[in-house]
Amino acid sequence: MAKPVAITDESFEQDVEKSATPVLVDFWAEWCGPCKMIAPVLEQIAEEKGDTLKIAKLDVDSNMTRAQSFGVTGIPTMILFKDGKPVERIVGFLPKPQLLRRLEPHLN
């Protein structure tokens, strides 16, 4: 059963850019209300899509470098990476059906 994994600026290249599986990176922070709302949705998606999608969580308070390099100015921002490149960007909370609708075209 897949779960979201915590990543850091240092592990980003290995965990995201070199991943053979598409990776949805959730740029979040502990104090962010909408981030807390999306967390259980991402856990459900990780369980259901674990064979075709990896969910990674990057805390922007302790990992600002990657957030800045991808122009993340509001959270939650979720960026889907496929073959190491960003292919979809979702800003703010989305209910699970709408979130899946945005992600599924990019999954094998």
Sequence and secondary structure as in RCSB ss.txt:
>XXXX:A:sequence
MAKPVAITDESFEQDVEKSATPVLVDFWAEWCGPCKMIAPVLEQIAEEKGDTLKIAKLDVDSNMTRAQSFGVTGI
PTMILFKDGKPVERIVGFLPKPQLLRRLEPHLN
>XXXX:A:secstr
    EEE TTTHIIIIIT SS EEEEEE TT HHHHHHHHHHHHHHHHHTTT EEEEEETTT HHHHHHTT  SS
SEEEEEETTEEEEEEES   HHHHHHHHGGG  
